[in-house]
């Protein structure tokens, strides 16, 4: 019944897309609505074709208003089309500043603010635009009425480009409903689709949960974080689309194991035990079990079992080589961990260069980016695995975002617990800087890493966009979960609310 209703509403949306074909401004607004309501995955080919047509035929100079120019820029950049930021020069005055008359245009300024998050290095006009729009949006909030006031507050907290599709869709559905000019068919389609997809996402973790409970890590390894639901939420941020169910199952299990291994190295094992564990993972054979202490045996056996199950699954598809790449990255990860453990036990504070070389491995994103491709079917070719394993700039940038954001928010908490020096200590020692100066510099590096990711998505010809988006989504998860605190370790407040919105509470349908 619901599926039939969804199908009928989908046909209506297809008609809207056809009707907007020769009206660029209308088409851009429709695509933006579909993306923000979380239903654009139904229309990927139509949207790709429409934006390509707009890119090739539409002269943006015909758009006079800031809102539409910024929307044009954002949607095309998002799709990988290298449109120039010079189009914003017409909104500047003779002194090279943004025109004062724009200040009253809340919708236009908000649109420009969202567009600035797609910038790459060297685009000073967009750096200026971000400062300009942030300042004016913050000062106009008290004088705005809803729904625009809510939009602005939400955007200042979380830009569209760096957010998670399911979470943002959930919020945007309620914003959209408050807008008097909303399209009822589109809104009903989004609500119904959200709830049907949520039911699928509620069913999926049951098999993973059974596996996790059978391992009984919570009781047998009480020092380790027990975060299976959070792991699944993390993976939903990487891909929520129905066709990626196998990829989700694989990546959730691997993230759960990665979390346990991280805690063994970080919080529990002696240096001698960690050396044995590293050696066992290098060998990757069940006979290595005998050399390990009891508590490590459970983790090691489980790790081998997880990869063995993935191997069986891939063998059916003729893709066993994929698991070799995944294992290789797990070995790289523990090599980094043992290096950090040695530093900690020696009380050694490395230089930033030394620290980042190892820290970009131990944050785990090269490993997770590789594993994220394993269950993606034919799209992830051998060439794609060679590419992701070469540590391309987009994966490096996602790793920088992960490593430094994590270090900044965990800094005070970890120093109380006697952890290894983080990027903050390394930077302070090397440059004779204060903690505040170190944090400012590291946030600057995070900003540049986002610019690098944007550039990689723009000019990529050899890697399909759906593969690049997984890496981009990994960075987005960090941006959302580690906004002001480590929302993975301390998951009882904000993260719990996110999980409730996406996985537990359905959208009310009138």
Secondary structure, 3 states (H helix, E strand, C coil): CHHHHHHHHHHHHHHHHHHCCCCHHHHHHHHHHHHHCCCHHHHHHHHHHHHHHHHHHCCHHHCCCHHHHHHHHHHHHHCCCCCCHHHHHHHECCCCCECHHHHHCHHHHHHHHHHHCCCCCCCHHHHHHHHHHHHHHHHHHHHCCCCHHHHHHHHHHCCCCCCCHHHHHHHHHHHHHHCCCCCHHHHHHHHHHHHHHHHHHHHHHHHHHHHHHHHCHHHHCCCCCCCHHHHHHHHHHHCCCHHHHHHHHHHHHHHHHHHHHHHHHHHHCCHHHHHHHHHHHHHCCHHHHHHCCHHHHHHHHHHHHHHHHHHHHHHHCCCCHHHHHHHHHHHHHHHHHHHHHHHHHHCCCCCHHHHHHHHHHHCCHHHHHHHHHHCCHHHCCHHHHHHHHCCCHHHHHHHHHHHHHHHHHHHHHHHHCCCCCCHHHHHHHHHCCCHHHHHHHHHHHHHHHHHHHHHHHHCCCCCCHHHHHHHHHHHHHHHHHCCCCCCCCCCCCHHHHHHHHHHHCCCCCC
